[in-house]
Amino acid sequence: MSQPENEKNPVFGWFGPAAGAAIFRIIKDFGPLSRAEIVRRTGLSKSTVSLHAEKLLKMGLVAEDQSQRNGLGRKGLALRFAAEAGLIIAVDLGATGVEVGLCDLEARIIACRSESLSVLAGPQPVMERIFALIDGLLASYRDGPRKLFGIGMGLPGPVEFGSGLPVSPPIMPGWHRYPVRQALESRYGCPAYIDNDVNVMACGERHSGLGREAENFIFVKIGTGIGAGIFCDGKLYRGTQGCAGDIGHVGVDTLDTPCPCGNKGCLESVAAGPAIARMAREAAANGASELLSQRLREAGALTAADVGDLADHGDLACVEMIQQSGRLIGQVLAKLVNFFNPSLIIIGGGVANLGGRFLAAIREQIYQRSLPLATRDLAIKRSRLRERAGMIGAAAMALEEIFSHGKVMAMVVQEGKKGPASD
């Protein structure tokens, strides 16, 4: 049967299952919308919009909003994205801990569990603990049955996104090409998406943090390592092999401190959390800071958090360590600002908790070393999501893949096979 003329060349440009997938995206991004509003936005016929609306309702991807009505009868009810219809598992694995959460289809956290966990234990023991945390969350979930749509996970090292395999991660010995994605998919029977932790955190900021209104921004995580997640024209930029933004291994001029990657003078070897802790031990040993010496005697070890705490108590050696780390990071970020010209830099990770002195030192170097035009409208801010950026981002990353146009179109095709073909 031939299509009506307006269906052969609709303004919207989609036909058949592709139209269904695009209608879903409009509802997800701009809903609640009535069927009449969807017709106006797309240029599709009322019958086509009605057909795909019914399919999407049957699939559980959209729901009728009883609180909003634009017209008489059921067709006057607005359609909204059914964020409550399923679950996403989010896993945020760091160098020394893991957080696992259940999220709805808008990446809102429903429940979460966390524990200390070192990636140095190796992939199998670490994955077994992650399985245990996920299983516990699923077992304790009491809000009725929901479909598990997928899993998102961040790893603290380079990841080949297409395969979900970690590739020579410097701080994760034994993890090279370990099948993380395959392990999750085999156990839970749903798609899994794996990326490095910084890209995942950047996705979190883009979804519900400071990056929501920024098309071009850089998220910088400063913790055990240092990395950057780059959003360009509103999309995450991974590069050819998925390792874009690995600024922790940019060399810092005149410094030759050994790095676990095999090079010398890498940014994270001189400015990340372990580097600050190393400077603190040296200051305690050579008498540069009596407060650090006392803290070391009491605790047996020193961390970047100790340096921040004692800086707040007026220890000048600790203040200088914080400022030195910030200056080195700022020098590298200034090069990125000149190259990429973002409108926003977001600073996150545990070392960002060192506070105002740290952020001020980063800002000073960026503004001093970048071109005036590149910094004219540049904002440099601390992450609003803080420690939740990784979990929200893992869920948001997975959802972006699951509800991509092609995958939703495949769902619509599959739904069409359940009954008589009508489009």
N, C-alpha and C positions, 0 to 999 in steps of 0.2 A: 504494500500500500504506500502510495507516495505521500511525502510530508507536505503540510501547508507551506505556502511561500515564505511566511515569516519564520518557519522552522528550518527552511533550507539555508537561510542566511541571517540568523538572528544577530542582533547587535552584540550579544554576549559571546558568540563565537564557539559555543560548545554544542555537541549533539549526544544523544543516547546516554550511556553510563558516564561519559565525561561531563555532561550537563548535571547529572545527579551529584557527582563529586564536587563540582564547582558551586552548586546550590548549597551543599553542606558547608563549604568553606565560608560562604557569605553569611550563613546562619551562625556559624561558630565565631566569626570575627565581628559581626555587626548586630547579631540578634539581641533580644527577641524581635522577629520580623513576621508580619502577616504574609500570607500567600500572595496577596495583592501587592504588597511592597516588594516581594521578591520578583514578581512579574515586571514591575516598573524598573527595578535595578538591572534586570538581565535582558529584557527584550524577548524572553521566551513566552510561549503561549500559556494561558491559564491551565490548560489540560496537561501540558508537560510539567509545569511546576507542581501541580496537584499530584501527578503520577509519582514524581521523585520524592515529594514530601511524604507520601504514604510509604514509600520504600524505606526512607530514612527513619520514619517513625517505627516501622516494623523491625528494622535493624537495631533500634534502640539508641541510635546516634543523636537523634533530636527528640524533643518532647514538646507537647503543647503547654503553653504557659497560661494557666487558668486565671492568672491575675491581669493578663493583658488581652484585650479584645479590640479588633478593628473590623466591625461588620457583624452580621447576623449568622447564627448557626456555628457549627464546628469549624468551618473554614475561616471564620472570623478570628479564631484564636491565633495568637502569635506563636511562632515556632522558636524554640531556643535550643542551644547545645545542651545535651544531657550529660553534664559533667559528672553526675552521680551514678552513671550507668556502669562504670567499670573502675578498675584499679590499675595503678602503675606502681611497680616496685622501684625505688630509688636507692642507689648505693653510692655513698661518698667515701672512698677509701683513701686515706692519707698515709703518710710514711709511718705514723705511730698510732693510728686509731682508725676506726670505721664507724660510720653512722648509716643505718638502714631505715628506710621509711616506706609506709604505704601512703600513696597520694591518690587524689581523684583525677579526673581527666582534664582538670585545669591546673594540675601540678600543685594543688593545695594539700598540705601535709595533714593526714588523718591521724597517724600514729607513727612513732619512731623509737628505735633502740640504738644505743651506741656502746662501745667498749674500747679500751686500749688494745691495740693490735699492731704488731710490727711487721711490715712487709718483708723484713729480713728473715722471718720464719719460713718463707718460701710459699709458692703459689698453692700447693695442695692444702697445707694446714690453714692458710688464710681463707681460702675459698670454703673450706669445711665450716669455719666459724661464721662466715657470711651466710652460708646455707642455714645454719642453726638459727641465726637472727631472723632471717626471712621466714623460716618455718614457724618460729615463735610468733611473729607478727600475724601471719596468716591464720594460725590456730586461735589466736586471741581475738580476731576480728569478729564482731558480733552483730554488725549492722546489715544482716541479710546477705544472700549470695550475690556476688558481683563477678563479672567476667574479668580475668586478668589479661589486660591488653598488651602489656609488655614490661620490659625492664630497662632502666637506664643506669649506667655506672661510670664513675670517674676513677681513673688510676693516676697515681703520682709519677708519671713518666710518659715517654713518647708512645703513641698508639697509632697503628695503621687503621683508620676508621673503617674502611671498606671491609676488612676482614675481622676487626675486633681483636687484633693481636698486639700485645705490647712488643716493642722493638728496641732491644738493647737499652732498657731503662737504667740510667746510671745508679740510682739508689735502690734498685729492686733486683739484686742478684738472683738468678734462677728463674726469672719471669720471662726471659726472651722467648717470644712466639708461643707462650703458654696459651692454650685455647680458652680464654676467659668467656667469650661469647658463647661458644659451643657448650661449655659446661653449664651455663645458666639456662640456655635454651633447652638442653636435654633434660634438665631436672624439672623445669617449670612449664614446658610446652608452650612457650610464647616467644615472640621475637625479643632479642636483647641488643642494645646499642652501647658500645663502649667507646670512650674518648678519654683524652688526658684530663686531669682534674681542673686545669685552668680553663680550657674550653668549656667544660661543664659549668663552672662558676660564672663564666661570661654569659652563658645561656640563661642562667638564673637571673643575672642582673638585667638582661634584655627582656626576660619574661615579666618580672615583677619588681625590679629594682631601679636604680638610677638610669640604667640604659634603655628604659622603655621609650623615651622620647629622643634618643640619640641614634642616628643612622650610622655614624662613624665614631666608634669609641674603642678604647683599649682597656681591658681589665687586667690588672697586674696582681698576681698572687705572690706574696712574700712570706715564706714559712721555712720549712726544711730546705726547700729549693725556691727558685724564682722562675716564673713563667708569665706569659701574656696570652690572653685570648683576644682576638681581633674581630670586631664586627665592621664590615665594610658594606655600605649601602643597605644596611639592615639585615645582612646575612653573615653568619659565622664564616670566616675565612680560614680554611685549614691548610691551604697550600697543596702542592702536587702530591706529596706523600703523607700529609697529615701532621707535619711537625712545624708549621708556621707558628711564630710567637715564642720559640724556645730561647728567650733572651737570657736565661740563666747561664748560658754557655757562650755569650758574647764576651770577648776578651776585654778586660779593663787595662788601659795603657799603663805601663811601667810596673805592673804587679805580676808576680810569678808564683803565687800560691798554688800548690798542686790541687787539681780537681779530680773527683772520682771518675770523670769522663776520660781522663788521660791527658788532658791539656793543662795549661797553667794560666792563672789569672782570670779564670771565668768569673763572671759577676757573682754567681751564687756562692762561690768558694770564698769570697771576701766580704759579702754583704748579707747573706741569708742568716737564718736563726743559728745554725751551728757555727758560723763564722763569728757572730757576736758572742756566743758562748765561749769560743776559743779565745777571743780578745779579753773576755772577762777573766778567764783562768790565768792568762798571762799577766794581767794587771794585779790579780790577787797574789801571784807568785813573786812579782818583782817589787811589791810594796806600793804600787801606784794608787791602790785603793784599799784602805783599811776595812771599809764596810764590805767589800767583796771578799777580802780574806776571812773576815768573821763569818759571812754567809757560807763560804766554802767549808769552813771548819764545822759549822752547824749542820749543813745539809749534805756534805760530801760531794756535791756537784753544783754547777752553775748553768743557768739557762738564759736565753734572751729575756724571758719574763723577769728574772732576777735583776737584770740590768735596768729594765724599765722601772721596776719597783724602787731600786736604789737611786736612780736618777730623780725620781719624784721626791726622794728624801734629801736631795741636794748634792749627791756624789758627782763631782765634776768629771771624773774619769768615765763614769757611766754615761753622762750627758754627751761627752765627746764620742764615745762608741756609737751611740744612736745617731748622732749627726753625721759621723763618718760613713755609716752604712747608708743613710739617706742620701748623702751627696753622691756616692758611687752609683746608686740606683738612678738618681736624677740625671747623671751624666749619660747613662745609656738611654734613658727614656727621652732625653732631649734629641738624640739622633733619630729615634722613632717619630717624634713630633715633626721634625724637619722633613722626614721621608713620607709620612702618612698623612699628616695634617688632620688629626682627629679633633672633634669638638669636646671630647670628654675623656679623662683618664680616671679610672676607678681603682683605688688601692684596697686590696683585701688580703686575707691570710692572717695567720697568728701573729706575725711580726708587726702587722699594722696596728696591733693593740699597744704598741710602744707610745702611741699618742701624738700630740701636737708637734713636739720637737722633730719627730721622725718625718711627719708629713711636710713640715715647714722646710726641712732640708732638701727633700725631694723637689718641692715646688721651686725653691731658690735656684737649684741647678737647671731645672727645665726652662724657667723664664730667662735665666742668664745665658744659656747656651743655645737656645732655639731662636729662629728668626722671628722678628716682631709680628709679621703677618701671620705666622703659624700659631702664635699664642694669643692673638688679639681676642678671640672668642673661646679660648680653651679653659675649661673648668677641670680642676684636679680635686677629687673628693674621695673620702673614705667610703667603703662599701656600706650600703644601707642594710643589706641582708646579713652581713657579718658571717657567722658560722653556718647559717642556713643556705648560703648561696649554692653550695655544692649539691645539697639534696634537692632543692627546688630546681636547680639547673639540670640534674640528671633526669628528673621527671620531664621537664620541659623539652629537653633534647630528644628523649624517646617519643614524646607526643608529636613533636614536629615531624619525625620520620613516619610514625604510625598513621598520622592524618595528612600525609602528603597527598597531593592530587592523584598521583598514580596508584597509591595503595588504597585510597578510598574508592577510586574508580573500580579497582579489582573487587572490593567488597560489594559494590553495587551490582557488578556483573554476577557475582556469586549469588546474591540475593535474587536476581532475575532468573537464575536457573532453578530456583525452588518452585516457581510457578510458571504459568503461561507467559511467554514473551509478549510484551505489549508496547515496546518502544523500538 
